[in-house]
Every structure is written in C-alpha cells, then in structure tokens.
Amino acid sequence: MIIGALMSPAFVFVSAGILLAVGIASFCLFMKINRRNKKVYDRKLKAYNEAVDKIKSQELDRQQELEKQQMKAAAADKKSAAAPTVRKPVINEASYPHRILFMAPNGARYDIPFKDAFTIGRNPRSDFYVKNGTVGGVHCRVIYKDGIYLLQDLGSEGGTFFDGNRIPPNTIQEIRTGVLQIGKVTLFVTIDEEQAAG
C-alpha cells in the first residue's frame, strides 16, 4: 500500500516539483553568490589597475625630471666649455709683449697678453683657465720663441689638436691662426702675423 502510494502519479509530480524548486533555489543562490563575488573581484581589479596607473605615472614623472636634469647639466657643460675664464693681468707692453686672441663658439673673445709662455688648463692656476672635464689640469702651453708661436701638449689625456692635427703628448708644434681643440673644447686662435714676424 505504501509502495503503491509512492508510485502514484501525484506523489511523483509533487516530488518532481520539490526537486525542481530546490534546483531553482540552488541556482538562484549560486547566481547571487556569483554576482557578489564578481562585484568584489571588479572592485579589487579596479583598485589594482588604479595602483598600476599611479606607479606608471610616478615613474613617467621621475623619468621626465631626470631628463630635465640631464638637459640642464648638458647645457651647463656646454656653457662652461664655451666660456673659459681668463686671468687678466695688468697689461704692460714691457711685461707682456706678445698677444694671442682666442674666440669661443659662443662669440666670447679672450685677448691673452703674455711674456714668453702661458699655460692652458682646467686648474684655476693656469694662465688660461678652461672649466671643462675633458680638459687636463695643465693641458698645454703656448710658447713664443724667436718670432714663432709654439704649442706644446703637456701629456693631456683628452689630446691637443690644431687645425685637426693632433699634437703628440709632450711635443711642440709651430702654430699660426687656426682652430685649437683641447679635449672637447674648441677655440679659434688669431695670431698677429706682423707681431710674430717681428
């Protein structure tokens, strides 16, 4: 009798309805949990993306600041290379009978009076002080002897060039008006030819 009741169509229909209701309820609960988890995931993903964007922005700002500093340093190096500092003695023809004119790429002119010789270098004690890291402490020397102007490299690392030709370390070469390069500093040299001949 009990088995018969269990096998009746009404019981089967009711059981199927209950199972269907439980299935639907389970599915709805699963979807609700899934939606809540998705919202949490979306919030975390948004926070992560914002943090990554912030880090990228900070890195870009740091890179731009570094580039600005490098450009300022390069401009300062270029300015110092083009603007040597010269000791200016009290000009007295008896004490300083010879002269050489230097012109920097920026148009600055340096009229150097001297007796028999003067030094060029990065050391502030040099007669012609050139503030540039590629120039040696006492890089080279200009000598006047018997009506001739001579240029002597004093063993510099950056090299001394005149009109594109390197002067070997610790050697002397005659010079006239032309282009002098010491390290990465270039100067146009003007020598009074009449004075040199005299």
NUKEMI-267877 format. One line per 5 residues: their letters; for each residue x, y, z of C-alpha. Coordinates in Angstrom, 1 decimal. Example, Ala and Ser with C-alpha at 12.3 -4.5 7.8 and 13.67 -1.06 7.14 Angstrom:
as = 12.3,-4.5,7.8  13.7,-1.1,7.1
//
This chain:
miiga = 0.0,0.0,0.0  2.8,2.4,0.9  4.7,1.4,-2.2  1.6,2.0,-4.3  1.3,5.5,-2.8
lmspa = 4.9,6.3,-3.6  4.4,5.1,-7.2  1.3,7.2,-7.7  1.4,10.0,-10.3  0.5,12.6,-7.7
fvfvs = 3.5,11.7,-5.5  5.8,11.7,-8.4  4.5,15.0,-9.6  4.9,16.6,-6.1  8.4,15.1,-5.7
agill = 9.4,16.4,-9.1  8.1,19.8,-8.2  10.0,19.9,-4.9  13.2,18.8,-6.7  12.7,21.5,-9.3
avgia = 12.0,24.1,-6.6  15.2,23.1,-4.8  17.2,23.2,-8.0  15.9,26.6,-8.9  16.6,27.9,-5.4
sfclf = 20.1,26.5,-5.5  20.7,28.1,-8.9  19.4,31.4,-7.7  21.6,31.2,-4.6  24.6,30.3,-6.7
mkinr = 23.9,33.3,-9.1  23.6,35.6,-6.1  26.9,34.5,-4.6  28.5,34.7,-8.0  27.3,38.3,-8.5
rnkkv = 28.6,39.3,-5.1  32.0,37.6,-5.8  32.1,39.4,-9.2  31.5,42.7,-7.6  34.3,42.1,-5.1
ydrkl = 36.6,40.9,-7.9  35.7,44.0,-10.0  36.5,46.3,-7.1  39.8,44.6,-6.5  40.7,44.7,-10.2
kayne = 39.8,48.4,-10.4  42.0,49.2,-7.3  44.8,47.1,-8.8  44.6,49.0,-12.2  44.5,52.4,-10.4
avdki = 47.6,51.4,-8.4  49.4,50.3,-11.6  48.4,53.6,-13.3  49.7,55.6,-10.4  53.0,53.8,-10.3
ksqel = 53.4,54.3,-14.1  52.5,58.0,-13.8  55.1,58.4,-10.9  57.7,56.6,-13.0  57.0,58.8,-16.0
drqqe = 57.3,61.9,-13.8  60.6,60.7,-12.4  61.9,59.9,-15.9  60.8,63.4,-17.2  62.5,65.1,-14.2
lekqq = 65.7,63.0,-14.8  65.7,64.1,-18.5  65.3,67.8,-17.4  68.2,67.5,-15.0  70.3,65.8,-17.7
mkaaa = 69.5,68.6,-20.2  70.4,71.3,-17.6  73.7,69.5,-16.8  74.5,69.3,-20.6  73.6,72.9,-21.1
adkks = 75.8,73.9,-18.1  78.7,71.7,-19.5  78.2,73.4,-22.9  78.2,76.8,-21.4  81.3,76.2,-19.3
aaapt = 83.0,74.7,-22.3  82.3,77.7,-24.4  83.1,80.2,-21.7  86.7,79.8,-20.3  87.8,82.0,-17.5
vrkpv = 91.0,84.0,-18.1  93.3,85.6,-15.6  93.6,89.2,-16.7  97.0,90.7,-15.8  97.6,94.4,-15.8
ineas = 98.7,94.9,-19.4  102.1,96.4,-19.7  103.9,96.1,-23.0  107.3,95.5,-21.3  105.9,92.7,-19.1
yphri = 103.5,91.2,-21.7  104.9,92.0,-25.2  103.1,89.1,-27.0  99.4,88.5,-27.5  97.0,85.8,-28.8
lfmap = 93.3,86.2,-29.3  91.0,83.2,-28.6  87.4,83.1,-29.7  84.9,80.6,-28.2  81.9,79.2,-30.2
ngary = 79.5,81.4,-28.4  81.4,84.5,-29.6  83.3,85.3,-26.4  86.7,86.8,-27.1  89.8,86.3,-24.9
dipfk = 92.8,88.5,-25.6  95.8,86.9,-23.8  98.9,89.1,-23.2  102.0,87.1,-22.2  105.7,87.3,-21.9
dafti = 107.3,84.1,-23.2  104.8,81.4,-22.4  101.4,80.7,-20.8  99.5,77.6,-19.8  96.0,76.4,-20.7
grnpr = 94.1,74.0,-18.4  91.3,73.1,-16.0  93.5,74.0,-13.0  92.4,77.5,-11.8  96.1,78.4,-11.5
sdfyv = 96.5,78.0,-15.3  97.0,81.3,-17.2  94.0,80.5,-19.4  91.5,78.6,-17.2  89.1,76.4,-19.0
kngtv = 86.4,74.8,-16.8  85.6,71.6,-18.6  86.0,67.9,-17.5  87.7,66.9,-20.8  90.5,69.5,-20.3
ggvhc = 93.6,68.4,-18.4  94.6,70.2,-15.2  97.6,71.8,-17.1  96.6,70.7,-20.6  99.0,72.5,-22.9
rviyk = 101.3,75.6,-23.2  101.8,78.3,-25.8  105.4,79.5,-26.1  106.8,82.5,-28.0  110.4,82.0,-29.2
dgiyl = 112.4,83.7,-31.9  109.3,85.2,-33.6  107.5,81.9,-33.7  104.5,80.8,-31.7  104.7,77.2,-30.5
lqdlg = 102.1,74.9,-29.0  103.1,72.1,-26.6  100.8,69.3,-25.3  101.7,68.6,-21.7  100.7,64.9,-21.7
seggt = 97.0,65.5,-21.7  94.5,62.6,-21.8  92.0,64.4,-24.0  94.5,65.4,-26.6  95.6,68.7,-28.1
ffdgn = 94.7,69.4,-31.8  95.5,72.3,-34.0  93.6,72.6,-37.4  92.5,69.0,-36.9  96.0,67.5,-36.4
rippn = 96.8,66.0,-33.1  100.0,67.2,-31.4  101.6,64.2,-29.8  101.9,64.3,-26.0  104.9,66.3,-24.7
tiqei = 105.8,67.6,-28.2  105.9,71.1,-29.6  104.5,72.3,-32.9  104.5,75.7,-34.5  101.1,77.4,-34.8
rtgvl = 99.6,80.3,-36.7  96.0,81.5,-36.9  93.7,78.4,-36.8  91.5,76.2,-34.7  92.6,74.8,-31.4
qigkv = 90.9,71.9,-29.8  91.7,70.8,-26.2  89.6,67.8,-25.1  86.1,68.7,-26.3  86.6,72.5,-26.1
tlfvt = 87.2,74.2,-29.4  88.7,77.8,-29.7  89.6,79.8,-32.8  93.1,81.3,-32.4  94.2,84.5,-34.0
ideeq = 97.9,85.3,-34.0  99.1,88.8,-35.1  101.4,87.7,-38.0  103.2,91.0,-38.1  104.0,90.7,-34.4
aag = 105.1,87.0,-34.9  107.4,88.1,-37.7  108.8,90.9,-35.6
//
